[in-house]
């Protein structure tokens, strides 16, 4: 295994990571995931009894 082979593997891995991040950015998947997560969290906390007294 030569140095050139190791560099080529690192470049391929970085290109794959870059492609995945671009797809996430282009399709706005991070915001869609956070919207789903907020809905889930709100369901949990809306059922809790509050103890706030004004």
C-alpha angles and dihedrals in degrees: 000000000000132000091252091057092052091049090049091052091050091049091050092050092049091049091051091050090048091050092050092049091049092052091049090050096043095050093040090234094155092061092044090053092048091049090053091047093050091051090052093048092047091053090054096046096040089063093054118099113243125223098195112133122183 
